[in-house]
Amino acid sequence: MGTEAQKRRWFADVVQHGHLIASITSEPEQSFRDKFVLNTVFRRAEGGWRVAGVKQFCSIGDAADYYFVTGVVEGTTSAAEGVISAMIPRSNAGVKIEGIWNATGMRGTISHTIRYDCLVPDADIVGTPGSLLTIDLSGFALGYAAVYLGIGEAAFEYMLDYAKTKTLKPSTEPLSHHPLVQRTVAEVGTRLRAARLLVHEAARLRMHGDKAATMLAVNQAKAFAAEVGLDATTRALQMAGGRGILKELPLERWHRDALAGPVMPPSNDRCLETAGKLLCGLRAATLEFQ
């Protein structure tokens, strides 16, 4: 959505100076499960816009050099005429970290809650009102599908190595010789293979397919990969036994991170609702603004 001048300016900062950009849309008391209501307001001010609001889950929030912040123009009555975005530098005096990240999993993302009350010049406004709604956002959910598939694959690889090399007395054979372990490995491996195929199909359709087919595949892939990732980490942790919950092993971290999969936007409930509507021939949208 940015102008050529904006792209040259901000992309050069990233490539040449290693600057980081955090894209932040989520707000307290709001959800992607239904129509998303933005409370961050853009008000016309001398020299630009006054942007005021609170955003949560701002990953790399304390390390980013810029925040891509989305809100609505004051006085507008619909997202189509009012949704607009701005690039706000962390150095802006109106940027305040309000809530420190303290989550069960994904602790490394440092996703603070941040309040914005900033004067933003016109040169830092990205796009025009409503233009964000014209962007293909399907890659958002597809990215999460790949992330949680990857966590599941890591746990599965650990599970296989553990089963092949670990021997528990009085047995003289590795765990892999036990029928229950064989069944567990087969179940997890089969579900991961199915999830991988779904993710690959969704990626191909996004490159070459129509919008409806892409939306269906992406939503199915995200929901299934998130479930499979969580299941794989659970089963791997159980196979490892008591040692599995120790922080010296990666299993407990993978499991905690995978707990977020079903609720990462779009949540699995939303993904399945969207997929169901599409299969029934009804209108569907993964993300809808009020």
C-alpha positions in Angstrom: 0.0 0.0 0.0 3.0 2.3 0.5 4.2 4.8 -2.1 7.4 4.2 -3.9 9.1 6.9 -1.8 7.9 5.2 1.4 9.1 1.8 0.2 12.5 3.2 -0.6 12.8 4.9 2.8 11.6 2.1 5.0 13.0 -0.9 3.1 16.3 0.8 2.9 16.3 1.1 6.7 15.6 -2.6 7.0 18.1 -3.8 4.4 21.0 -1.3 5.1 20.6 -0.7 8.8 18.9 -3.8 10.1 15.8 -1.9 11.4 12.8 -4.0 12.5 9.1 -3.3 11.8 6.4 -4.7 14.1 2.9 -4.9 12.5 0.3 -4.5 15.2 -3.5 -4.8 14.8 -4.8 -6.7 17.8 -6.5 -4.7 20.6 -7.7 -5.5 24.1 -11.3 -6.8 24.3 -11.4 -7.4 20.6 -11.2 -10.7 18.7 -10.8 -12.1 15.1 -13.6 -14.7 15.9 -16.3 -12.3 14.7 -16.2 -8.9 13.0 -13.1 -7.0 14.2 -13.8 -3.6 15.8 -10.9 -1.2 15.8 -10.8 1.4 18.6 -7.5 3.1 17.6 -8.5 6.4 16.2 -6.9 8.7 13.5 -7.9 12.3 14.0 -6.8 15.1 11.7 -4.3 17.4 13.3 -2.0 20.2 12.3 0.8 18.7 10.2 -0.8 15.2 9.9 -2.8 12.9 12.1 -3.2 12.3 15.8 -3.2 8.5 16.3 -4.5 7.3 19.7 -5.2 3.8 20.9 -3.9 0.6 22.7 -2.5 -2.4 20.8 -1.7 -5.8 22.3 0.4 -8.8 21.2 2.9 -6.5 19.6 5.6 -9.1 18.9 9.2 -7.7 19.1 7.5 -4.8 20.7 10.5 -3.6 22.7 13.0 -4.1 19.8 11.1 -2.8 16.8 12.2 0.5 15.2 8.8 1.1 13.6 5.2 0.1 14.4 2.8 -0.5 11.6 -0.4 0.6 13.3 -4.0 0.3 11.9 -7.0 2.2 13.1 -10.1 4.1 11.8 -10.5 7.7 10.8 -12.6 9.6 13.3 -16.2 10.2 12.1 -16.3 7.4 9.6 -19.0 4.7 10.0 -17.5 1.7 8.2 -14.2 0.0 7.7 -14.4 0.5 3.9 -14.3 4.3 4.3 -12.3 4.5 7.5 -9.6 1.8 8.1 -6.2 3.4 7.7 -2.6 2.7 8.7 0.6 4.5 9.7 4.2 3.7 10.3 5.2 5.1 13.7 8.8 5.2 14.9 9.5 3.8 18.3 11.3 7.1 19.1 8.0 8.9 19.0 7.3 10.4 22.4 3.7 9.1 22.3 4.7 5.4 22.3 4.4 3.8 25.7 4.8 0.2 26.7 1.8 -0.5 28.9 1.8 -4.2 29.6 4.8 -6.5 29.9 4.6 -9.8 28.0 4.1 -12.7 30.4 2.6 -15.7 28.6 2.6 -19.5 29.0 4.3 -20.0 25.6 5.8 -17.9 22.8 7.8 -16.1 25.5 10.6 -15.2 23.0 8.2 -13.0 20.9 8.1 -10.3 23.7 4.6 -9.3 22.6 4.0 -6.3 24.8 0.8 -4.2 25.0 1.6 -0.7 23.8 -0.3 2.6 24.0 0.0 5.1 21.1 -0.9 8.8 21.4 1.2 10.2 18.6 1.3 12.9 16.0 2.0 11.3 12.7 2.9 13.3 9.6 1.1 12.7 6.3 4.3 11.2 4.9 4.0 8.3 7.3 0.4 7.4 6.6 0.4 4.2 4.6 -2.3 3.8 2.0 -5.7 5.5 1.8 -8.9 4.8 3.9 -10.1 1.3 3.1 -7.1 0.3 1.0 -6.1 -2.3 3.6 -9.2 -4.3 2.8 -8.1 -4.8 -0.8 -4.9 -6.6 0.3 -4.8 -10.4 0.1 -4.3 -11.4 3.8 -4.5 -15.2 3.2 -0.7 -15.5 3.8 -1.3 -14.5 7.4 -3.1 -17.8 8.3 -0.8 -19.8 5.9 2.2 -18.6 7.8 0.8 -19.8 11.1 0.0 -23.2 9.5 3.6 -23.6 8.5 4.9 -22.5 12.0 2.8 -25.1 13.9 3.5 -27.8 11.3 7.2 -27.0 11.9 6.8 -27.3 15.7 5.1 -30.7 15.2 7.8 -31.9 12.9 10.5 -31.0 15.3 8.7 -32.9 18.1 8.2 -35.9 15.8 11.9 -36.0 14.9 12.7 -35.9 18.6 10.2 -38.6 19.3 11.6 -40.9 16.6 15.2 -40.5 17.8 14.1 -41.1 21.4 12.2 -44.2 20.5 15.1 -45.6 18.4 17.8 -45.0 21.0 16.2 -45.1 24.5 16.1 -48.4 26.3 14.3 -48.7 29.6 15.2 -51.5 32.0 14.5 -54.4 32.3 14.0 -54.4 28.5 17.1 -54.8 26.4 15.5 -53.3 23.3 14.9 -49.7 22.4 11.4 -48.3 22.9 10.8 -48.5 19.2 10.2 -52.3 19.6 7.2 -51.7 21.8 3.8 -52.0 19.9 2.3 -49.0 21.7 5.3 -46.8 20.7 5.0 -48.0 17.2 1.3 -47.1 17.1 2.0 -43.6 18.5 4.7 -42.9 16.0 2.5 -44.1 13.2 -0.4 -41.9 14.3 1.6 -38.8 14.7 3.6 -39.4 11.5 0.4 -39.9 9.5 -1.2 -36.7 10.8 1.9 -34.7 10.2 2.1 -36.0 6.6 -1.6 -35.0 6.0 -0.9 -31.6 7.5 2.1 -31.1 5.4 0.2 -31.9 2.2 -2.6 -29.5 3.2 0.0 -26.7 3.8 1.7 -27.4 0.4 -1.6 -27.5 -1.4 -2.7 -24.2 0.2 0.6 -22.6 -0.8 0.2 -23.7 -4.4 -3.4 -22.5 -4.6 -2.4 -19.1 -3.2 0.1 -18.8 -6.0 -2.0 -20.1 -8.9 -5.6 -20.8 -7.7 -8.8 -18.7 -7.4 -9.7 -16.7 -4.2 -12.4 -19.1 -2.9 -10.2 -22.3 -3.4 -7.3 -20.5 -1.7 -9.4 -19.4 1.3 -10.8 -22.9 1.8 -7.4 -24.6 1.6 -5.6 -22.0 3.8 -8.3 -22.2 6.6 -8.3 -26.0 6.5 -4.5 -26.0 6.6 -4.2 -23.6 9.5 -6.8 -25.3 11.7 -5.4 -28.8 11.0 -1.7 -27.9 11.3 -2.3 -26.1 14.6 -4.1 -29.2 16.0 -1.5 -31.6 14.7 1.4 -29.5 16.1 -0.2 -29.5 19.6 -0.9 -33.2 19.4 2.7 -34.0 18.3 4.3 -32.1 21.1 1.9 -33.7 23.6 2.6 -37.2 22.5 6.4 -36.6 22.3 6.4 -35.2 25.8 4.4 -38.2 27.1 6.8 -40.6 25.5 9.8 -38.9 27.1 8.1 -39.3 30.5 9.1 -37.2 33.5 12.2 -35.9 31.7 10.0 -34.3 29.0 8.9 -31.5 31.3 12.5 -30.5 32.2 13.7 -27.3 30.6 16.9 -29.0 29.6 14.9 -30.6 26.8 13.1 -28.6 24.1 9.9 -30.6 24.4 8.2 -28.5 27.1 8.9 -25.2 25.2 7.6 -26.7 21.9 4.5 -27.8 23.8 3.9 -24.4 25.4 4.4 -22.7 22.1 2.0 -25.1 20.4 -0.7 -24.3 22.9 -1.1 -21.0 21.1 -1.7 -22.6 17.7 -5.5 -23.1 17.9 -6.1 -19.5 19.1 -3.7 -17.6 16.9 -5.6 -15.5 14.4 -7.6 -16.7 12.7 -8.5 -19.0 15.5 -9.3 -22.6 14.6 -13.0 -21.9 15.4 -13.0 -19.1 12.9 -11.1 -21.2 10.3 -13.6 -24.0 10.5 -16.5 -21.6 10.4 -15.1 -20.1 7.2 -14.3 -23.5 5.7 -17.8 -24.7 6.5 -19.5 -21.7 4.9 -17.4 -22.2 1.7 -18.2 -25.9 1.5 -21.9 -25.0 1.9 -21.7 -22.5 -0.9 -22.2 -19.5 1.4 -20.3 -16.2 1.5 -17.3 -16.3 3.8 -14.5 -14.1 4.9 -11.7 -15.1 7.3 -11.2 -11.5 8.6 -14.0 -8.9 8.6 -13.7 -5.4 10.0 -16.8 -3.7 11.6 
